[in-house]
Amino acid sequence: MGKSLIVNYKVNKLKIDLIAGARPNFMKIAPIIDAIRKAQKDGQDINFRLIHTGQHYDKNMSDSFFEQLGIPQPDVNLGAGGGTQAEQTAAIMIGYEKLLLERKSDLCLVVGDVTSTMACSIVAQKLHVPVAHVEAGIRSGDWTMPEEINRRVTDSISNYFFTTTPEAGENLKKSGIPNTFIYWVGNTMIDTLVKHRSRFQQPKIWDELKLSEKGYIVMTLHRPGNVDEEEKLKSLMNEIVENSNNLPLIFPVHPRTAKILHGLGIQHSRLHTIDPLGYLEFNYLVENSLAVITDSGGITEETTVMGIPCMTLRNNTERPETVEIGSNELIGTDPKAIKPAMEKLFSGNWKKGSIPELWDGKTAERIVEILTKLNLAK
């Protein structure tokens, strides 16, 4: 762990860099921005600089997505772009280093486990800027996932750790991090869900397909182990279609995955592949679905809070609370696991689940309150 930089500076305006590089990051950052603005109105000397690393760029995210979640346009876009893991990491580090050399912040706040999270943490520490990691301590134990490496590296050099569950805090303690720097605060992704749930919007596909509440299943697949192995993907899709009880399957799909599906000849009258949706539209579909089939981690958190049955096509998860407490089941990547899971769903025997403690929509407020008490401003 990086050495703590708590010192008694004369209190000036606290300058925080908020780092985001991919769509889930912005969902986690949005409530922190709201909480900082609230603290400013309450007279706190705190300010932020929103930095988009450019790791993922999507016009829909930069326009409607920002507007839907009330996120301001980034103060800085590093324009890192795509490329290999190494190329992307290098571009982000070069861009952020230049920014910090021009104007150093008091704190670098990173969220989640994308490449931007790790890259900016390294740069900040080397320039003696302390790092706070939101969603610290989560572990899948799967070293084949880039995200697992990103989160472990970030936690190894961070100064302050904001966790979603007590279990995440225990993971940090086992790696030698003192309890003094670990703060169990809850889940900022759920802050965003709670704030915008009443504003969910019915997507056009609802009327086009004549969908009805609990009358369809939502799918999302993106992990290489599921979509890049063609025969595996074909088997998974066939099992899902054959065992979905004649319900429509709504699959917002990345164009790359759509191309793979088309090339494999995976088509069915009940399988509807559509373009990715905005936050409000997608979660409207999730909230009104019978169930969700996914290999995403973040979606399992949202289904847990909404009480929607969720089947996760992975062999491990960094969010065990969604299985132990929530409505998620980890069914693995074997296509043969689909049928028994579907039978459990349609027989009405899927577990109800509950919501983890502190997933109450107030996580960002707790984070900002803690930050204002650290005396980091110079």
PELINMO-V733749 format. One record per residue. SS is DSSP state (H for helix, E for strand, - for the rest). PSI is psi as a letter, one per 20 degrees, with the letter a starting at -180 (999 if undefined). OMEGA is omega in radians with two decimals (none if undefined). Layout:
ss = <SS & SS>
psi = <PSI & PSI>
omega = <OMEGA & OMEGA>
This chain:
ss = <- & - & - & - & - & - & - & - & - & - & - & - & - & E & E & E & E & E & E & E & - & - & H & H & H & H & H & H & H & H & H & H & H & H & H & H & H & H & H & H & H & - & - & - & - & E & E & E & E & E & E & E & - & - & - & - & - & - & H & H & H & H & H & H & H & H & H & H & H & - & - & - & - & - & - & E & E & - & - & - & - & - & - & - & H & H & H & H & H & H & H & H & H & H & H & H & H & H & H & H & H & H & - & - & - & - & E & E & E & E & E & - & - & - & H & H & H & H & H & H & H & H & H & H & H & H & - & - & - & E & E & E & E & E & - & - & - & - & - & - & - & - & - & - & - & H & H & H & H & H & H & H & H & H & H & H & H & - & - & E & E & E & E & - & - & H & H & H & H & H & H & H & H & H & - & - & - & - & H & H & H & E & E & E & - & - & - & H & H & H & H & H & H & H & H & H & H & H & H & - & - & - & - & H & H & H & H & H & - & - & - & - & - & - & - & E & E & E & E & E & - & - & - & H & H & H & H & - & - & H & H & H & H & H & H & H & H & H & H & H & H & H & - & - & - & - & - & E & E & E & E & E & - & - & H & H & H & H & H & H & H & H & H & - & - & - & - & - & - & - & E & E & E & E & - & - & - & - & H & H & H & H & H & H & H & H & H & - & - & - & E & E & E & E & - & - & - & H & H & H & H & H & H & H & H & H & - & - & E & E & E & E & - & - & - & - & - & - & - & - & H & H & H & H & - & - & - & E & E & E & - & - & - & - & - & - & H & H & H & H & H & H & H & H & H & H & - & - & - & - & - & - & - & - & - & - & - & - & - & - & - & - & H & H & H & H & H & H & H & H & H & - & - & - & - & - & - & ->
psi = <q & q & p & p & k & o & r & m & q & p & o & a & p & p & o & p & p & o & p & q & i & r & g & h & g & h & h & h & h & g & h & h & g & g & h & g & h & g & h & g & h & j & j & p & n & q & r & q & o & o & o & o & i & j & g & p & p & p & h & h & h & i & e & h & g & g & g & h & j & k & p & q & q & q & h & p & o & i & k & h & a & b & a & r & g & g & g & g & g & g & g & g & g & g & g & h & g & g & g & h & h & g & o & q & r & h & p & o & o & q & q & b & k & r & h & h & g & g & g & h & g & g & g & g & h & h & j & k & p & q & p & p & o & p & k & q & i & q & p & h & j & o & i & i & p & h & h & g & g & g & h & g & g & g & h & i & j & r & h & q & o & o & q & h & r & h & h & h & h & h & g & g & h & h & j & j & p & q & h & h & j & p & o & o & i & b & o & h & h & h & g & g & g & g & h & j & h & i & j & q & p & p & r & h & h & g & h & h & j & l & q & q & p & j & j & r & p & p & q & p & p & i & p & h & h & h & i & h & o & g & h & g & g & g & g & g & g & g & g & g & g & h & j & j & k & j & q & q & o & o & n & o & q & q & h & g & h & h & g & g & g & g & h & i & k & n & q & q & h & i & o & o & p & r & q & q & r & r & g & h & g & g & h & g & g & g & h & j & r & h & r & p & p & r & j & q & g & h & h & h & g & g & h & g & h & i & k & p & p & p & o & o & m & q & i & r & q & i & m & h & h & h & g & h & g & a & j & q & p & o & i & a & j & p & h & i & i & g & g & h & g & h & h & g & g & i & i & j & j & q & q & g & r & a & p & q & q & j & m & j & j & j & g & h & h & g & g & h & g & g & h & i & j & i & l & i & p & 999>
omega = <3.08 & -3.12 & -3.14 & -3.12 & 3.06 & 3.10 & -3.10 & 3.05 & 2.98 & -3.01 & 2.99 & 3.13 & 3.13 & -3.09 & -3.07 & 2.97 & 3.07 & -3.04 & 3.06 & -3.12 & -3.10 & -3.04 & 3.13 & 3.11 & -3.09 & 3.06 & -3.13 & -3.13 & -3.04 & -3.13 & 3.08 & 3.05 & 3.11 & -3.10 & 3.09 & 3.13 & 3.10 & 3.12 & 3.09 & 3.12 & 3.12 & 3.05 & 3.13 & 3.12 & -3.08 & -3.14 & -3.14 & 3.03 & -3.12 & -3.07 & 3.04 & -3.09 & -3.08 & 3.14 & 3.01 & 3.06 & -3.14 & -3.09 & 3.14 & 3.13 & -3.06 & -3.12 & -3.03 & -3.11 & 3.11 & -3.12 & -3.11 & -3.07 & 3.12 & -3.13 & 3.10 & 3.03 & -3.09 & 3.04 & -3.11 & 2.96 & -3.08 & 3.05 & -3.07 & 3.11 & -3.05 & -3.09 & 3.11 & 3.10 & -3.11 & -3.14 & -3.13 & 3.12 & -3.13 & -3.11 & 3.13 & -3.12 & 3.13 & -3.11 & -3.10 & 3.09 & 3.12 & -3.14 & -3.12 & 3.10 & 3.09 & 3.14 & -3.09 & 3.06 & 3.10 & -3.08 & 3.02 & -3.13 & 3.14 & -3.13 & 3.00 & -2.95 & 3.10 & -3.11 & 3.14 & -3.13 & -3.13 & -3.04 & -3.10 & 3.08 & -3.14 & -3.13 & -3.11 & -3.10 & -3.13 & 3.08 & 3.02 & 3.00 & -3.12 & -3.06 & 3.01 & -3.11 & 3.07 & -3.04 & 3.13 & 2.95 & 3.13 & -3.05 & 3.01 & -3.06 & -3.10 & -3.07 & 3.05 & 3.13 & 3.08 & -3.11 & -3.14 & 3.10 & 3.14 & -3.06 & 3.14 & 3.10 & -3.13 & -3.13 & -3.10 & -3.11 & 3.13 & 3.12 & -3.09 & -2.97 & 3.11 & -3.00 & 3.14 & -3.10 & 3.05 & -3.14 & 3.10 & 3.09 & 3.11 & 3.09 & 3.14 & 3.14 & 3.13 & 3.13 & 3.03 & -3.14 & -3.13 & 3.14 & -3.09 & -3.04 & -3.11 & -3.11 & 3.06 & -3.00 & -3.06 & -2.93 & -3.11 & 3.06 & 3.13 & 3.01 & -3.13 & 3.13 & -3.12 & -3.10 & -2.98 & -3.05 & -3.13 & -3.09 & 3.14 & -3.05 & 3.10 & -3.14 & -3.13 & -3.09 & -3.11 & -3.14 & -3.11 & -3.12 & -3.12 & -3.14 & 3.10 & -3.11 & -3.12 & -3.09 & -3.13 & 3.11 & 3.11 & 3.11 & 2.90 & 3.07 & 3.12 & -3.06 & -3.08 & -3.12 & 3.13 & -3.01 & -3.09 & 3.09 & -2.94 & -3.11 & 3.10 & -3.14 & -3.12 & 3.13 & 3.11 & -3.10 & 3.14 & 3.14 & 3.14 & -3.13 & -3.05 & -3.04 & -3.07 & 2.97 & 3.10 & 3.10 & 3.01 & 3.08 & -3.10 & -2.99 & 2.99 & -2.92 & 3.06 & -3.12 & 3.13 & 3.12 & 3.11 & 3.13 & 3.11 & 3.13 & -3.13 & -3.13 & 3.13 & -3.13 & 3.14 & -3.13 & 3.09 & -3.09 & -3.13 & 3.14 & -3.06 & 3.06 & -3.10 & 3.09 & 3.06 & -3.08 & 3.00 & -3.09 & -3.07 & -3.13 & -3.11 & -3.10 & 2.98 & 3.12 & -3.12 & -3.06 & -3.08 & -3.11 & 3.01 & -3.11 & 3.09 & 3.01 & -2.99 & 2.89 & 3.12 & 3.06 & -3.08 & -3.12 & 3.12 & 3.07 & -3.12 & 3.10 & 3.10 & -3.13 & 3.14 & 3.11 & -3.12 & 3.07 & -3.08 & 3.06 & -3.12 & -3.11 & 3.08 & 3.11 & 3.14 & 3.10 & 3.04 & -3.13 & -3.07 & 3.14 & 3.12 & 3.09 & -3.06 & -3.09 & -2.99 & -3.02 & -3.09 & 3.00 & 3.11 & -3.03 & 3.08 & -3.07 & 3.10 & -3.14 & -3.12 & 3.13 & -3.08 & -3.04 & 3.13 & 3.10 & 3.11 & 3.12 & 3.10 & 3.13 & -3.03 & 3.07 & 3.13 & -3.07 & 3.11 & -3.10 & -3.13 & -3.13 & 3.07 & -3.04 & 3.12 & -3.13 & -3.13 & 3.00 & -2.92 & -3.14 & -3.08 & -3.08 & -3.09 & 3.10 & 3.11 & 3.14 & -3.09 & 3.09 & 3.10 & -3.12 & -3.11 & -3.11 & -3.07 & 3.13 & -3.12 & -3.04 & 3.13 & none>
